Amino acid sequence: MAEDQLSFKEMCARFEVTPRTLRYYEYIELLKPRKEGRARFYGAREVARMTLILRGRRFGFSLEEIRQWLQIYDRQGSREQYQVWIGMAERQLAVLDGQIADLQAARADLDQLRQTTVDELARMP
């Protein structure tokens, strides 16, 4: 095994994912490790892809969106990938802004209900 390669176990530990998650990402072809028998080894390309996958998940992108974005790079190169990424980011930012607004409204409602309860409690004998 080359020095710059991670084993399956090391890849799970590095990215704090379960073996099931890593296998699933391979199954849906987000990752393509080098295989030797049943052993899998992950090079710099797979580490970079995993970083992008997890970042995309954190931002709320679906695995299908991430898969398509990674495929664009494989087929067309970075310029097209950047253009698609900008569109995806703009759409997801709008989704996140909506979620933030929903959370702020829920927080305001909860705070108002809490204050009403505090006021009622204060009026109790």
Backbone as JSON, one array per atom type, in Angstrom:
{
  "sequence": "MAEDQLSFKEMCARFEVTPRTLRYYEYIELLKPRKEGRARFYGAREVARMTLILRGRRFGFSLEEIRQWLQIYDRQGSREQYQVWIGMAERQLAVLDGQIADLQAARADLDQLRQTTVDELARMP",
  "N": [[0.85, -1.18, 0.0], [0.54, 2.22, -0.83], [2.05, 5.12, 0.68], [0.39, 7.38, 0.72], [-2.17, 6.47, 0.77], [-5.3, 5.59, 2.21], [-6.68, 3.15, 4.35], [-9.8, 1.31, 4.45], [-10.81, 1.37, 7.08], [-9.27, 3.49, 8.14], [-10.2, 5.56, 6.55], [-12.89, 5.75, 7.37], [-12.46, 6.53, 10.02], [-11.05, 8.94, 9.72], [-12.97, 10.64, 8.54], [-15.04, 10.4, 10.24], [-17.27, 8.67, 9.77], [-19.62, 6.0, 9.43], [-18.9, 2.53, 8.65], [-20.96, 1.56, 7.07], [-21.97, 3.9, 5.86], [-19.76, 4.7, 4.29], [-19.53, 2.49, 2.58], [-21.98, 2.75, 1.28], [-21.66, 5.19, -0.1], [-19.78, 4.35, -1.91], [-21.29, 2.43, -3.25], [-23.23, 3.98, -4.56], [-21.6, 5.21, -6.26], [-20.16, 7.53, -5.6], [-17.7, 7.45, -4.56], [-14.69, 5.8, -5.54], [-12.75, 3.58, -4.62], [-9.43, 2.13, -4.74], [-9.1, -1.3, -5.2], [-7.93, -4.21, -3.62], [-8.25, -7.41, -3.66], [-10.47, -7.99, -1.12], [-9.9, -5.74, 0.23], [-9.92, -2.17, 0.5], [-8.6, 0.88, -0.74], [-7.94, 4.29, -0.35], [-7.1, 7.09, -2.15], [-5.68, 10.42, -2.7], [-7.55, 11.66, -4.41], [-9.98, 10.43, -3.73], [-10.16, 11.15, -1.06], [-10.42, 13.92, -1.31], [-12.86, 14.0, -2.7], [-14.53, 12.88, -0.76], [-14.4, 14.83, 1.2], [-15.72, 16.91, -0.13], [-18.23, 15.7, -0.47], [-19.16, 15.41, 2.19], [-19.16, 18.08, 2.98], [-21.05, 19.08, 1.2], [-23.31, 17.67, 2.1], [-23.56, 18.77, 4.65], [-24.31, 21.33, 3.95], [-26.8, 20.82, 3.07], [-27.37, 19.64, 0.62], [-28.68, 17.12, -1.55], [-27.69, 13.67, -1.91], [-27.85, 12.89, -4.55], [-27.69, 15.35, -5.92], [-25.08, 16.03, -5.24], [-23.7, 13.89, -6.39], [-24.23, 14.34, -9.14], [-22.97, 16.8, -9.46], [-20.29, 16.14, -8.97], [-19.91, 14.39, -11.1], [-20.02, 16.13, -13.28], [-17.58, 17.46, -13.09], [-15.86, 15.31, -13.57], [-16.47, 14.77, -16.25], [-16.5, 17.26, -17.67], [-14.8, 19.19, -16.61], [-13.36, 21.83, -14.55], [-14.43, 24.5, -14.97], [-17.13, 24.28, -15.9], [-18.1, 22.85, -13.74], [-17.82, 24.71, -11.69], [-19.68, 26.63, -12.55], [-22.1, 25.22, -12.4], [-22.03, 24.67, -9.69], [-22.32, 27.25, -8.57], [-24.99, 27.84, -9.26], [-26.29, 25.77, -7.84], [-25.54, 26.45, -5.24], [-26.76, 28.95, -4.95], [-29.48, 28.24, -5.06], [-29.62, 26.56, -2.79], [-28.9, 28.33, -0.78], [-31.16, 29.96, -0.76], [-33.03, 28.12, 0.19], [-31.96, 27.61, 2.75], [-32.16, 30.2, 3.83], [-34.95, 30.37, 3.99], [-35.42, 28.35, 5.89], [-34.09, 29.46, 8.08], [-35.68, 31.73, 8.51], [-38.08, 30.44, 9.2], [-37.27, 29.17, 11.59], [-36.62, 31.42, 13.15], [-39.17, 32.57, 13.37], [-40.5, 30.52, 14.77], [-39.0, 30.55, 17.11], [-39.61, 33.12, 18.08], [-42.37, 32.81, 18.53], [-42.33, 30.81, 20.52], [-40.91, 32.15, 22.53], [-42.72, 34.21, 23.08], [-44.92, 32.71, 24.04], [-43.72, 31.56, 26.3], [-43.25, 33.9, 27.81], [-45.88, 34.75, 28.23], [-46.75, 32.66, 29.85], [-45.05, 33.01, 32.06], [-46.0, 35.49, 32.94], [-48.66, 34.8, 33.63], [-48.13, 32.97, 35.67], [-47.04, 34.67, 37.54], [-49.26, 36.09, 38.33], [-50.68, 34.28, 39.78], [-51.89, 33.1, 42.97]],
  "CA": [[0.0, 0.0, 0.0], [1.31, 3.47, -0.9], [1.98, 5.94, 1.9], [-0.68, 8.36, 0.62], [-3.43, 5.74, 0.67], [-5.96, 5.27, 3.48], [-7.46, 1.92, 4.35], [-11.24, 1.51, 4.7], [-10.95, 1.75, 8.49], [-8.69, 4.82, 8.3], [-11.1, 6.52, 5.89], [-14.02, 5.92, 8.29], [-12.0, 7.29, 11.19], [-10.69, 10.32, 9.32], [-14.16, 11.44, 8.25], [-16.04, 10.11, 11.27], [-18.45, 8.06, 9.17], [-19.73, 4.57, 9.68], [-18.58, 1.69, 7.5], [-22.15, 1.49, 6.21], [-22.01, 5.13, 5.07], [-18.69, 4.65, 3.3], [-19.92, 1.49, 1.57], [-23.09, 3.3, 0.5], [-21.1, 6.17, -1.03], [-19.16, 3.56, -2.98], [-22.37, 1.77, -3.99], [-23.87, 4.95, -5.46], [-20.5, 5.66, -7.1], [-19.57, 8.81, -5.24], [-16.3, 7.11, -4.3], [-14.21, 4.63, -6.26], [-11.43, 3.25, -4.07], [-8.65, 1.07, -5.36], [-9.38, -2.54, -4.47], [-7.0, -5.35, -3.67], [-9.07, -8.44, -3.04], [-11.59, -7.36, -0.42], [-9.42, -4.49, 0.84], [-10.13, -0.94, -0.26], [-7.64, 1.92, -0.42], [-8.41, 5.6, -0.8], [-6.03, 8.05, -2.42], [-5.97, 11.85, -2.54], [-8.77, 11.98, -5.14], [-11.14, 9.98, -2.95], [-10.21, 11.98, 0.15], [-10.98, 15.21, -1.74], [-14.28, 13.79, -2.99], [-15.24, 12.67, 0.51], [-14.48, 16.16, 1.82], [-16.79, 17.62, -0.84], [-19.5, 15.03, -0.17], [-19.59, 15.77, 3.55], [-19.46, 19.52, 2.98], [-22.34, 19.21, 0.52], [-24.37, 17.17, 3.01], [-23.7, 19.77, 5.71], [-25.02, 22.46, 3.38], [-28.17, 20.41, 2.8], [-27.56, 19.08, -0.7], [-28.97, 15.69, -1.61], [-26.59, 12.87, -2.48], [-27.99, 12.92, -6.01], [-27.13, 16.61, -6.38], [-23.63, 15.93, -5.08], [-23.22, 12.94, -7.41], [-24.27, 15.01, -10.43], [-21.94, 17.84, -9.47], [-18.99, 15.47, -9.12], [-19.83, 13.84, -12.46], [-19.73, 17.23, -14.2], [-16.14, 17.66, -13.05], [-15.23, 14.16, -14.23], [-16.72, 14.82, -17.69], [-16.34, 18.53, -18.36], [-13.77, 20.02, -16.03], [-13.69, 22.69, -13.43], [-15.23, 25.67, -15.31], [-18.53, 23.88, -15.88], [-18.41, 22.46, -12.37], [-17.99, 25.95, -10.94], [-20.94, 27.26, -12.96], [-23.18, 24.43, -11.81], [-21.94, 24.87, -8.25], [-22.89, 28.55, -8.24], [-26.45, 27.68, -9.31], [-26.7, 24.92, -6.71], [-25.34, 27.22, -4.01], [-27.8, 29.98, -4.88], [-30.74, 27.57, -4.7], [-29.56, 26.07, -1.41], [-28.93, 29.51, 0.1], [-32.56, 30.36, -0.63], [-33.65, 27.13, 1.08], [-31.46, 27.87, 4.1], [-32.78, 31.45, 4.28], [-36.32, 30.02, 4.39], [-35.35, 27.61, 7.14], [-33.73, 30.42, 9.12], [-36.88, 32.53, 8.8], [-39.0, 29.57, 9.93], [-36.74, 29.0, 12.94], [-36.77, 32.68, 13.86], [-40.59, 32.72, 13.7], [-40.8, 29.55, 15.83], [-38.38, 31.05, 18.33], [-40.4, 34.26, 18.56], [-43.62, 32.26, 19.07], [-42.03, 30.13, 21.78], [-40.57, 33.17, 23.5], [-43.97, 34.88, 23.46], [-45.68, 31.78, 24.87], [-43.02, 31.49, 27.58], [-43.5, 35.13, 28.55], [-47.29, 34.71, 28.65], [-46.81, 31.72, 30.97], [-44.39, 33.68, 33.2], [-46.94, 36.51, 33.42], [-49.78, 34.11, 34.28], [-47.62, 32.41, 36.91], [-46.85, 35.78, 38.47], [-50.58, 36.51, 38.82], [-51.25, 33.22, 40.62], [-51.63, 33.28, 44.41]],
  "C": [[0.89, 1.24, 0.0], [1.08, 4.29, 0.36], [0.78, 6.89, 1.89], [-2.07, 7.73, 0.5], [-3.99, 5.47, 2.07], [-6.7, 3.95, 3.32], [-8.93, 2.28, 4.6], [-11.45, 2.02, 6.13], [-10.42, 3.16, 8.74], [-9.59, 5.9, 7.69], [-12.32, 6.79, 6.78], [-13.62, 6.8, 9.46], [-11.7, 8.74, 10.82], [-11.91, 11.21, 9.13], [-15.3, 11.21, 9.24], [-17.37, 9.65, 10.67], [-18.45, 6.58, 9.5], [-19.29, 3.78, 8.45], [-19.76, 1.6, 6.52], [-22.25, 2.71, 5.3], [-20.97, 5.09, 3.96], [-19.02, 3.65, 2.2], [-21.03, 2.03, 0.68], [-22.57, 4.33, -0.51], [-20.38, 5.48, -2.19], [-20.25, 2.95, -3.87], [-23.03, 2.73, -4.99], [-22.83, 5.7, -6.29], [-20.07, 7.1, -6.85], [-18.08, 8.64, -5.0], [-15.94, 5.86, -5.08], [-12.81, 4.28, -5.74], [-10.73, 2.19, -4.91], [-8.88, -0.19, -4.53], [-8.28, -3.55, -4.71], [-7.68, -6.48, -2.93], [-10.28, -7.78, -2.4], [-11.2, -6.03, 0.22], [-9.65, -3.32, -0.11], [-9.1, 0.09, 0.21], [-8.05, 3.21, -1.11], [-7.24, 6.55, -0.95], [-6.52, 9.48, -2.25], [-7.28, 12.23, -3.24], [-10.0, 11.61, -4.31], [-11.29, 10.77, -1.65], [-10.83, 13.34, -0.19], [-12.47, 15.08, -2.03], [-15.09, 13.61, -1.71], [-15.41, 13.99, 1.24], [-15.63, 16.95, 1.19], [-18.16, 17.02, -0.54], [-20.02, 15.47, 1.2], [-19.91, 17.25, 3.67], [-20.82, 19.75, 2.31], [-23.5, 18.76, 1.39], [-24.62, 18.19, 4.12], [-24.49, 20.98, 5.22], [-26.46, 22.11, 2.99], [-28.42, 19.87, 1.4], [-27.87, 17.59, -0.62], [-27.76, 14.95, -2.18], [-26.67, 12.86, -4.0], [-27.44, 14.22, -6.58], [-25.6, 16.58, -6.31], [-23.05, 15.01, -6.15], [-23.17, 13.61, -8.78], [-23.18, 16.07, -10.54], [-20.55, 17.24, -9.66], [-18.82, 14.89, -10.52], [-19.51, 14.92, -13.48], [-18.22, 17.46, -14.24], [-15.42, 16.54, -13.79], [-15.35, 14.26, -15.75], [-16.27, 16.11, -18.35], [-15.28, 19.45, -17.78], [-14.28, 21.05, -15.06], [-14.55, 23.9, -13.79], [-16.73, 25.35, -15.24], [-18.97, 23.5, -14.48], [-18.65, 23.7, -11.52], [-19.32, 26.62, -11.28], [-22.13, 26.53, -12.35], [-23.21, 24.64, -10.3], [-22.57, 26.2, -7.84], [-24.42, 28.47, -8.25], [-26.97, 26.86, -8.14], [-26.62, 25.7, -5.4], [-26.42, 28.28, -3.86], [-29.14, 29.38, -4.48], [-30.74, 27.13, -3.23], [-29.53, 27.22, -0.42], [-30.36, 30.0, 0.3], [-33.31, 29.41, 0.3], [-33.24, 27.4, 2.53], [-32.05, 29.17, 4.67], [-34.23, 31.21, 4.72], [-36.34, 29.27, 5.71], [-35.0, 28.52, 8.31], [-34.94, 31.26, 9.51], [-37.9, 31.71, 9.59], [-38.55, 29.39, 11.38], [-36.88, 30.28, 13.76], [-38.22, 32.91, 14.27], [-40.98, 31.76, 14.82], [-40.21, 30.01, 17.15], [-39.17, 32.2, 18.92], [-41.71, 33.78, 19.17], [-43.39, 31.59, 20.42], [-41.69, 31.14, 22.87], [-41.82, 33.9, 23.99], [-44.81, 33.98, 24.37], [-45.04, 31.63, 26.24], [-43.31, 32.72, 28.42], [-44.95, 35.2, 29.04], [-47.44, 33.8, 29.86], [-46.17, 32.32, 32.21], [-45.34, 34.72, 33.79], [-48.12, 35.89, 34.17], [-49.34, 33.54, 35.62], [-47.46, 33.52, 37.96], [-48.19, 36.25, 39.07], [-51.22, 35.46, 39.74], [-50.93, 33.47, 42.08], [-50.57, 32.33, 44.93]]
}
